[in-house]
Amino acid sequence: MAGALKGIKILDLTSVGFGPYACQILGDYGAEIIKIESPDGDITRGIGPFRNNGMGHFFLNANRNKRSLVLDLKKGAAKRIFFNLVKSADVVMTSIRPAAMDRLGLGFDDCIKINEKLIYVALVGFGQSGPYAKRPAYDDIIQGVSGMASMQGGRDGDPTFVNASICDKICSQIAAHATLAALYSRTNDGIGQLVEVPMFESMVGFNLVEHQSGMTFDPPMGGRGYERSMAKHRKPYATSDGFVCALPYTTKHWQTFFSIMKRDDLVNDPRVVNAKIRSEKIAELYELVSELVKDWTTNELLEALHIGDIPHGEATELNNLENDPHLNEVDFFRLIDHPSEGKIKLTSPPINFSETPATIDRLPPLLGEHNEEILKEIGYTDEQISQLYEDQIIGCSDIGQ
């Protein structure tokens, strides 16, 4: 069965995390993705570990369901190829700075002249109407300026980065659904448009869903920061032999938890039975949990929480994820034979569609792997393609050469 986005063609001019992951999601949904790379390729191709230079792990995990075309867009012949592709494209997604795209003559105004139905998605660090428009933006920078790093420090700790490219991945998902919204709008009016997806504003909005807190009101009823999230002891709790995530949440959960811990004196404590007081004193309750579970074994605690119907889970180490029985049952990790990389293990698309399945139809491509295939589709001959290689308009990986 075809994917939900079958027939949609996307030109992917993005690199690193913000953008490649967005296009991979859309590719999982069935869109045709043509990844247009510079002769040097996406920088993540060179991030180790890798078996072959140019096929790093980061690249492999954010670039499936794509074909690769290498174009030196500083050259006129490459721009002509790009515009030939734009004619039949539905979406251009780019993380190249708008000013640079305009200088190249590849900006929104240039592309919309070629294809008036084009959705042009500009991935930027900061909204282009603000004073930060020209600032460079990487995940660590956006974690800092958006308040994300401050949140990790809690009320009193130093700012700390999340140990993931969290902003790149969250903003990629925002970019994916913004693209879908623009495509849906086009089905009604037939009009293309510019879609600007800024990391900074996107992450501030994301962070403040719960952390706007008292600043939601005017005049303010307190500062920002959701108390439950900022509590010092909100973390996986140490047991005698591991760590467990336990989340008593409702009044019933908390009463059951303290009964399990044989602390009947706390079952009807105002901090437990009164939701408002509980939210104000949540840090004290989490500290109690931390103290009460430390002498339990992990398995005993998990079983007790299960019987008590209290939300729980073991704090699984990254290296143990592939031993998770649920992930194994749903066939989440896919061991695949890659033509150049041998056996690689990819994660499956997590969304299930009953009629239009998300699938892995193409493995992460070599640099320029699909040059000839793509160029022939838009009318280039073998002789013309050979000349493009000779003039260094296009290029390719040397793997297998």
N, C-alpha and C positions, 0 to 999 in steps of 0.2 A: 504494500500500500504506500502511496506517495505521502510525503510529509506535508504538514499544513501550509508551508510556504513554497511549495512546488511552483515553479514558474517565475519566482522572484529572483532577480539577479542583483547582487551587491558587489560593488568594487570596494575592497578593503585596503585603505591606505593608512593603516594604523600599525603601531609597533608596541613592544613591551607588554603591559597588561591591560591598560585602559584602551579598549578598542578590539584587540585580537580576541579577548574573551567574549565581548559582545557579539562579534561576528561569528564566533564559534557557536554560540547559543542559537543564533539565527540559522546557521548551517545545520545544526542538529534538528531544527524544525523543518528542514527541507529546502531552504534557500540555496541558490547557487552562489558560492562565494569565490571571487577571484581576488587573491591577495597580491597586490602590486607592491613589490619590494624594490629597494635601491640595489645597486650592484653588490653592496656590502651585506644586504639582507637585514632582517629584523635582528636587533641587538641581542634578543634572548636566544638566538641560534648559538651564540658563543658562550652561554652560561653553563658551566659544568654542573654535574657530570654529564658526559656524552661519550658515545662510542665513536662517532665520526664528527669532526669539527663541522659546525653548522647545523647540528641536529641535537641541541641541548635539551635537557629535560623540561625546562620552562616552556620552550617553544613547542615541544611535543604535546604538552598538556593544554595548550591554548589555541591550537591551530589545526585541529582535525576538520574534516568536511570542507576543505578549501583546495583550490588549485593555485599554484604560484607562478606569477609572471614577473620577470625582472625588467624594469624600465628605468633608464636614466632620465628622469623627468626634467632635467636641466637642458636637454637637447630637443630641438624642434621635432625631429622625427618621432621621438618617444611621446611628445605631447599629442601628435597627430594620432598615434595609436590609442592613447588614452581617450581622446575625444571620440574616436570610432567606437570604443567600448561604451562610452557615456550614452551614445545614441540609443543603445538597446538596454541600458541599465535602468533599474528601478531606484537604486540607492547608491550614493557615494558616501562612505563613512571615512573620515580622515582625522588623525590626531596631529597632523602637521599644523603648525600655527597658522591662523587665518591670514596674517600679513604675509607669511612666506608663500602660502598658496596663491594669494593675489599677485605677488611679485612674479611667480611662475606663470601667471595667466591661467590658473586652474581653480580659481575661487568659485564661489556660488554663482556670482553674476556671469562668469564665463561659461560655466557648465549649464546653467538654466537656459542659455541661448541655444545650446545644442539640443537640449531635451527639456521641454517645458513641464513635463510630468515628473521630473527627477526630484527625489527626496535627498537633500544634501545634509548630512549629519556631521556637524563640526564638533569634535570633542576638544574642549579647552580646559585650561586650569581654572580660569576665572572668567566670569561673564564679561563679554567684550564691551559693554557699555560702562563699566566701572574703572576706577583708577588702577586696579591691579591687572588690567587686561593683558599687558605685555609680560607679566611675570612668568618665569618657567615654573612648572608644577610637576612634582613627582610624588609618589605615595607618601613618603616620610614627611614632605613639606605640608601636604594637605592634612595628614594626621595632626600635625602641629597646629596649623592655623585654624582648623575647623573645631578645635576643642577636643578632638578624639584622644590625643595624647594626655591632655589634662585629666580627662575622665578616668583613664587607666590608673592615675595616681590616687584616686579617691579624694577624700576631703583634705588630707594632710600630706600625702606623698608627692614626690616629684613627678612631673610628666613622664610618661613611659609609652613607647611605641607598642602597638599590637604586633605580635610576631607573625604577621602575614601582610601581603600587599592588599590590605583590606579596602582601601579607598579605590584602588584600581578595579577591584572585582565588584564592589557595590555599584560604582558608577558605570561599569560595563553593563550591569543588569538594568540600570536606569536608562542607559543608551539603547539597549535592546528594546525595552518596552516603549520608549519614546519613538523609535523607528516604526514599531508596529502601529502605534497610534497615528503617525503621519501617513502610513500606507493605508490605513483604514479610512482616514479622512479623504485621501485621494480617490477612493472608490466612490465617494459621494459627489465630489466636485471636479475630479479629474485634474486638480491643480497640484503641481509640485511646490515644495517650500524648503526653506532653510530651517534646520533644527539645531539649536545650540545647546550642548550639554556641558555645563561647567562643573568641574569637580568640587570646587570650594562651596558654592551655593548648595549643590546636591548633598554634600556631606554635612553641612551645617543643618539643613532641614532634616536629614536622616538622624543626626545626633539629638536634635531637640524634640523629637516626637515625645519622649518621656522626660528629657532633661531640661525642657523649658520650665517645668515645675512652677515655682511661685511667680516667675516672670511672665507667666501666661496672663496674669491679671494686671489691670491698671486701676489704681496704683498696685505695685507688686505686693504679693503676699509671701515674700521671701526670695532668695536667690535661685539661680539655676542649679540643677543637679538632683536627679531622682534618688531619694534616700535609700531605697532598697538596693539600687545598683551601686551606690557609692559606699555602702557599708564595708567596713574593714574586713569583716569575716565572711563576706559573700565571695566564696571561693570553694573549690573542691575541698571537702573535709578530710583530714588525715585520719585513717583508721590505724589499727595496730600493724597492718601489713599492706596498705595501699591508700587510695583516695576514692571517695564517693561523692557524687553530686546529689544532694538531697534538697528538695524544695517543698517543705510544708507551705501551702499558699493560702488555703481557706481556713476558716475557724475550725472546721472538722479536721483538716489535715494537722493543724497544730495541736489540737486536743489529743488526737490519736498518737502523734509523735511523742508527746510527753507521757502518755500512758505506756507506750512501748518502753520508754526510758525509765519507767517507774518513778516519775516525778509528778505524782498526783497533786502535789501542792501547786503546780503550775497550770493544771488543766483548765481551771476557771480564773486564772490570772487576768486582770484587765488588758494586759498586753496581748493576750491570746483571744479573748472573746469580743473585744471591741475593735472593729476594723480601723477606726481612725487612730486610736492609741497604738494599735499594732503597727500601722504605717510610720508613726512617729518614733516608735521604739524598736524598729526592726533590727537595728544594729545590735541591740542588746540580745534579742532573740537568736540572731545568727551566732553570736558569741557563745550562747548557751549550747546551741547545737554542736559547735566546734568542740566544746569541753565534754559533752555527754557521749559523743561517738568515738572518741579517740582510743578507747580500750576495746572496741568491737573489732572483730575481723571483718574484712570487706564482704565476704560471702554471707556471713551472719547478718550484717547490717542490711545488705541488699535484699535478703530474704524477708527480714522483718518489715522493711519498708514496702515490699511487694504485698505482703499479707495485709498491711495497714492501708493499702491503696494510696500511698504517698508518692508523688512524683520523684523518681530517682534514676540513677544510672551510674555506672562505674566511670571514673575519669580515665578513659582509654588512652594509652600511649600511641603516638602516631604509627610507630612500627607494628602495633598490634591490630590496626584497623582491619587488615585483610583476614584476621581470624574471627571477626565479628560474625556470629551466625546469621543475623538478619541480612547483612550485606552479601554474604555468600548465597543465601537463599534467593535474593532478588538478582543475583548475577551482576553485582555492581562493578566489580573489577573484571576487566576484559583482557585476557592474554591474547595478543594479536601478533601475527608474523608480519613485520614490516620489511619491504623489499631491500632496504639498505641497512636498517638498524637491528635486524633479527627480531627476537621476541621482545615486545614492549607491553607494559601493563597500563591501560588507560581506564579512566572511570567512565561509566555509562551515563548517557543523558538521564537525569533524575526524574523527568516528567513523563508520565504515561498518558498517551492519547489512545482512545479506543479505536478510532478510525484513521488517524493520520499520525502514525508513530514517529517519534524522534529516534533517529538511528545514526550510527557511524557508517557512512557510505564511502568516505575517503579518509585515508590515513594522512597524518601530517606530511606535507610535501617537502621534497628537496627544493633548494633555492632554484627557481626558474624551471622546475620540473615540467611545467605545462606550457612553456613558451610557444612551441610550435603548434600544439593543439589549439590554444586560444587564438593565436594569430590566424591560423587557417580558417577558424570559424568566422572571422570578420573579413576574410577575402584575401589574405596575404599568400603569395606563392612560395614554394620552396626556395626559389632563387632570391626573392625579396627577403626572406627570413635569413638566408645565409649572409646577405649583405648587411642586414641589421646586426648580426653577430660581429661581422668584420668591422663595422663602424662603432662597435661597443654601445649600441643603442639598447640592446638586450644582453643579458648575461645568464650564467647558470652556475650551479654547484660543480665542483670537480670530483665529487664523490662518484666512484664507479667509472671515472674517465680513464 
